[in-house]
Amino acid sequence: MSEFIFTILVFIIFMSVLLLIYNNIIIIKKYRIKTDKVHAGLKIVLISDYHNNKRLGSAILRKTQQCRPDIIVIAGDLIDRRKTDLKAASVLLSGLSEIAPVYYVTGNHESAAGLQDTIHALGCENVLINEQYKIFEDYSLLGISDIINGDTEKKSDLLTVFQRLDNYKIAVVHRPTEFTRDLAISDYDIDLVLSGHNHGGLIRIPFYGALYSPDEGFFPQFSKGRYERNGSTMIISAGAGNTFLPLRLNNFPEIVSICIEN
């Protein structure tokens, strides 16, 4: 065997091991937010982009339980339009609902598959499709449907009304680009925006960041983590699954634990 072929084989094995690791271990990413708008704290677990990833279903439930959340927010794409395994989604939702109240905002995959109206049947009572809820005394939650559904004017009107509330305001939208363009949520008086969609940029370059996102292309502005603009904070989950190819590198699947406190 030539040295070149041996090197190629070693590289292939090395990359295969990395792909196996980065696509099958889920982590908890933690954030802490301090604000004088609340008296009582709130712990949120944010889950996005599960894509029927049954391999990690039990780990997601176990790690969510470890976080001991007050509420669980799903920021879309629990289901994958290419593999609409409703049983897998139902099992996860059922398990999450035993831990804490679940609030579900649909993503582009639910919309593309025409499944927005089936989420209730899967065991989730609180499906926020352009609706708001008051959760506890100090907090309000607004769920905004994916841009694929249109209704931009209606959503802008909802945000205008929502920003007038005098408690801590949380908006959930699947695509993080809605923070600065399209709806431009950061131009409203919204305290916290929760999002997903970009899978953390799939491959993350050490000391630089995300390689690619579906909406922004190569080297996106938004991938995962915490962003600030105009007094609003946005937290993006790297997601808990993949679409059709396991392409994560230097980018573990995650659930997000957010602690809001006075």
Helices and strands as residue ranges (DSSP letters): H 3-22, E 27-34, E 42-47, G 54-56, H 57-67, E 71-74, H 86-97, E 102-104, H 108-112, G 116-118, G 120-122, E 126-127, E 131-135, E 139-144, G 147-149, H 152-162, E 168-173, G 176-179, G 185-187, E 192-195, G 199-201, E 204-205, E 209-210, E 212-213, E 217-218, E 225-229, E 232-236, E 254-261
